[in-house]
Structure formats: structure tokens, C-alpha cells
Amino acid sequence: VGLSVATELKAQLSGADVTIIAENFYENTTSYGSGGFWEPYQVGNTAPELIKLWGEFSYNHFLALHSSPSAAQAGVQVVPAFFLAEQHELPIEEPCWKDIVCNFKDLTSADLRKLSLPENFVGGYSFLTVAAEQKYYLNWLTRELEKKGVIFETAKVSSLIKLANSCDYDIIVNCTGLGAADLLLAETDVYPVRGQVLRVKAPWIKAFWQFGSSYMIPNVDSVVVGGTAQVGDYNTEISDVDTKAILDGACSVFPALREAVIEKVWVGLRPCRKSGIRLECELIENTASGALSDYVSSDVETRDLVPRRVIMAHCYGHGGCGVTLGPGCAHDLVKSHITPLLSRLKAIEI
Ligand SMILES: Cc1cc2nc3c(=O)[nH]c(=O)nc-3n(C[C@H](O)[C@H](O)[C@H](O)COP(=O)(O)OP(=O)(O)OC[C@H]3O[C@@H](n4cnc5c(N)ncnc54)[C@H](O)[C@@H]3O)c2cc1C
């Protein structure tokens, strides 16, 4: 998400110098292991109109990338998606985002028989979507940002207020995912939803399939087979029990997967937030005012703070949707939150 925000800061604030500070980059992030698939999932209480706003921007962003000269480098594919339901799962609530994707269609029993799927599936829906393999996409995005002069710094931030105090940034954007729970004293809403997935060699699978807790996402070099969604579980160790359950689930519909080579088993923690994605911006003043109570932890003495105004923006809590909503959130954060606040500040200074 942070890379998307940096992209938007460069695009919308002309002449801005941008530095990305992170404890971990690329393969050591949650984003790297994700399936890179577009479909809103595990997004807390984020309002449907925001899911649509941010989702549509991201969907269009990936489609445009797919038909651009950068498609191969960014690892973006257009993918047909099938969600299959059994009788006890009916009726299916229509997803709020159905009008923003191409070819959304309800599936009937007749459609499913035509697709030669097991008879326990009697309904569902299909649509056309995108998958951006993160190994490629994050690498491409990083190279693009480097070309634009964005600086990358590896460091753990222990306090946002210390960061604001120790350098001359005008804007700090907090895109720390699950890390937000440690950084912000008042943040008690963030929790992990553990996801274990397998990456298998199954080049015949070119569509996304989802049924029960099983799903398959075709990426460029492998197919992601999932998965688990264990709420509140911080365990990042691979579980053999989960691996077996994931394979058994997938093979119940696509038995050829039993012979597929498993290239990798991975566990990631979806950074969920009960009240939904936090996308907002506040003006903080580095003085001993009450406004700082969210930020000043016991290791920061307020008498040490230099009076300074900084825009503190937040963009975290994307749950299972960092790829699906991330580009749209980044665009909206800069356009609708940071830019208006910057204009108000400039007006005050004049
Ligand atoms: C199994 C699985 C499959 C998934 N599949 C999909 C999918 O197909 N589609 C989809 O849309 N989403 C998917 N997701 C969800 C997606 O991965 C997340 O929503 C996304 O990674 C969140 O991005 P983020 O940038 O907020 O977090 P991260 O990728 O975790 O990045 C957070 C960054 O903040 C840094 N950071 C944190 N705290 C600090 C600190 N104190 N100081 C310095 N740096 C800090 C970290 O080092 C890291 O660089 C999946 C997740 C899992 C677990």
C-alpha cells in the first residue's frame, strides 16, 4: 500500500520529494505473498460506497496496466473468476461491487453442469477480474518509483511523533498494515487474519475458482491455492494440518492438483481492522498538547518536542484487500484528504 501512496504523492503533488521508510521491503512484506487478486474480501466494516470507489479505481488501474507496455513486467493478468455455492449457501447476497466489474453474471445449476462441476454446486456468480503477481508488480512499482527519484530507507519507526520531530517532512503517511497496532497507542481495532496458501505448478488452471474455504488464483509463474482465514491468530509458522486441508479442499473439485508440484507454502497475516480501512489525515503540532496523546508514548518526553506542524495521514487496515483497494485508497488519500489540508495550510500561512 505504501508504494501505491508514494506513486500518488509523486503524481498529484508536483515536485514532492518522497522517502519510503520501512522495516521490511519486498519479499518480507505481507503484500508480496498475497495472490494479487482483485476481489473485495475481509475488509471489516468499510462502507460499501468506499469499497466501490476504491475498488473501481484499482480495478481500472490494473486493467489499464494489463493493456500497457508494462504488463509483462508488472505481472498483470485478466482472469475469469467463478464463485461456486452449495444449496445451504443460497441465496447469495449480491456483492456491492458487482456493477464495477466486467461481465458479472449469476451462475445457475445449468451453467455449473455445463462447466462439468460436481453436482453439490447449484449457484454462484462469475465475473472478469485481474491478478497482479506481487513478485512482479512490487518489483515493477519499486523500479518506477526509483526512476521518479523516490528514496527507500530501511528502518523501524518506533514513534511517529519522533519521526516527525527528527526530520523536516511536511507529510507523514502511516501505511504500516498490522504494524499500526504497535505504533498508535489508541489503535485497538487492528487484528490479524492468518492466511496460509500454497504456490503450485498448475499451468492448466487459468481461472480463479472459489468454493467453501478453497480458492485458486492463477499467477504468472504459479497458481496460489488457499486457504485459511484464522481470525486473531498471529502464528506465522506453516501448519501441515492446514496444508493437507487446503490440498484436500482444492482436489475435491480439481483432482489433478494432487500431482502438482508444491513450490512454496506461505503464511501471511492479513492486517484487518474492525471498523474498516483507516483513510484519514490530521494536522499534528509537535507540542505538549492533548492532540498528541495518540502518538506520544512513554519513551517520548513532551518537553523534547520541537513545535512544528505536520500532516499525519493514515492508510492501513486493508485486511484481504491490499491489492484490490490499495491503489484506489492511495489515490483518494492524496486527492481528497492530503491535498485539501495542504491548501488550507497554505491559506493560513498567507
Ligand atoms: C494468504 C493471503 C492472501 C492474500 N491475497 C490477496 C489477494 O489476492 N488480493 C488482495 O487484494 N489482498 C490479498 N491479501 C491481503 C494483502 O496481502 C494485504 O491486504 C496487504 O498486503 C496489506 O498491505 P500493507 O501495505 O498494508 O501491509 P504490508 O504488505 O504488511 O506492508 C506493511 C509495511 O509497513 C512496514 N512497517 C510496519 N510497521 C513498521 C514500523 N514500525 N516501522 C517501519 N516499517 C513498518 C512493514 O515493514 C511493511 O513494509 C492476502 C493476504 C494473505 C495473508
The ligand as a MOL file (V3000), in Angstrom:
LIG
                    3D

  0  0  0     0  0            999 V3000
M  V30 BEGIN CTAB
M  V30 COUNTS 53 58 0 0 0
M  V30 BEGIN ATOM
M  V30 1 C -2.6790 -15.5630 2.2590 0
M  V30 2 C -3.0360 -14.1630 1.8160 0
M  V30 3 C -3.5210 -13.9610 0.5410 0
M  V30 4 C -3.8950 -12.6720 0.1390 0
M  V30 5 N -4.3720 -12.4920 -1.1360 0
M  V30 6 C -4.8060 -11.2560 -1.5000 0
M  V30 7 C -5.3360 -11.0610 -2.8060 0
M  V30 8 O -5.3680 -11.9660 -3.6340 0
M  V30 9 N -5.8000 -9.8090 -3.1210 0
M  V30 10 C -5.7580 -8.7670 -2.2220 0
M  V30 11 O -6.2360 -7.6680 -2.5470 0
M  V30 12 N -5.2160 -8.9380 -0.9900 0
M  V30 13 C -4.7540 -10.1560 -0.6080 0
M  V30 14 N -4.2260 -10.3300 0.6350 0
M  V30 15 C -4.2020 -9.1900 1.5650 0
M  V30 16 C -2.9980 -8.3150 1.3020 0
M  V30 17 O -1.8300 -9.0870 1.3290 0
M  V30 18 C -2.9340 -7.1990 2.3580 0
M  V30 19 O -4.1540 -6.5040 2.3940 0
M  V30 20 C -1.8150 -6.2360 2.0210 0
M  V30 21 O -0.5920 -6.9240 1.9670 0
M  V30 22 C -1.7380 -5.1000 3.0280 0
M  V30 23 O -0.7320 -4.2340 2.5660 0
M  V30 24 P 0.0170 -3.2590 3.5660 0
M  V30 25 O 0.9520 -2.4650 2.7250 0
M  V30 26 O -0.9660 -2.5740 4.4240 0
M  V30 27 O 0.8370 -4.2560 4.5300 0
M  V30 28 P 2.2850 -4.9170 4.3400 0
M  V30 29 O 2.4620 -5.5060 2.9910 0
M  V30 30 O 2.4320 -5.8280 5.5170 0
M  V30 31 O 3.2730 -3.6990 4.4500 0
M  V30 32 C 3.4320 -3.0030 5.6640 0
M  V30 33 C 4.7610 -2.3020 5.6020 0
M  V30 34 O 4.8940 -1.4880 6.7700 0
M  V30 35 C 6.1530 -1.7390 7.3410 0
M  V30 36 N 6.0730 -1.4460 8.7700 0
M  V30 37 C 5.1440 -1.8600 9.6810 0
M  V30 38 N 5.4150 -1.3450 10.8860 0
M  V30 39 C 6.5400 -0.6000 10.7420 0
M  V30 40 C 7.3330 0.1830 11.6210 0
M  V30 41 N 7.0220 0.3220 12.9150 0
M  V30 42 N 8.4390 0.8160 11.1260 0
M  V30 43 C 8.7790 0.7010 9.8250 0
M  V30 44 N 8.0740 -0.0290 8.9520 0
M  V30 45 C 6.9660 -0.6610 9.4040 0
M  V30 46 C 6.4510 -3.1890 7.0380 0
M  V30 47 O 7.8420 -3.4660 7.1760 0
M  V30 48 C 5.9640 -3.2530 5.5830 0
M  V30 49 O 6.9430 -2.7890 4.7080 0
M  V30 50 C -3.7880 -11.5830 1.0440 0
M  V30 51 C -3.2420 -11.7970 2.3110 0
M  V30 52 C -2.8680 -13.0650 2.6990 0
M  V30 53 C -2.2840 -13.2660 4.0700 0
M  V30 END ATOM
M  V30 BEGIN BOND
M  V30 1 1 1 2
M  V30 2 1 2 3
M  V30 3 2 2 52
M  V30 4 2 3 4
M  V30 5 1 4 5
M  V30 6 1 4 50
M  V30 7 2 5 6
M  V30 8 1 6 7
M  V30 9 1 6 13
M  V30 10 2 7 8
M  V30 11 1 7 9
M  V30 12 1 9 10
M  V30 13 2 10 11
M  V30 14 1 10 12
M  V30 15 2 12 13
M  V30 16 1 13 14
M  V30 17 1 14 15
M  V30 18 1 14 50
M  V30 19 1 15 16
M  V30 20 1 16 17
M  V30 21 1 16 18
M  V30 22 1 18 19
M  V30 23 1 18 20
M  V30 24 1 20 21
M  V30 25 1 20 22
M  V30 26 1 22 23
M  V30 27 1 23 24
M  V30 28 2 24 25
M  V30 29 1 24 26
M  V30 30 1 24 27
M  V30 31 1 27 28
M  V30 32 2 28 29
M  V30 33 1 28 30
M  V30 34 1 28 31
M  V30 35 1 31 32
M  V30 36 1 32 33
M  V30 37 1 33 34
M  V30 38 1 33 48
M  V30 39 1 34 35
M  V30 40 1 35 36
M  V30 41 1 35 46
M  V30 42 1 36 37
M  V30 43 1 36 45
M  V30 44 2 37 38
M  V30 45 1 38 39
M  V30 46 1 39 40
M  V30 47 2 39 45
M  V30 48 1 40 41
M  V30 49 2 40 42
M  V30 50 1 42 43
M  V30 51 2 43 44
M  V30 52 1 44 45
M  V30 53 1 46 47
M  V30 54 1 46 48
M  V30 55 1 48 49
M  V30 56 2 50 51
M  V30 57 1 51 52
M  V30 58 1 52 53
M  V30 END BOND
M  V30 END CTAB
M  END
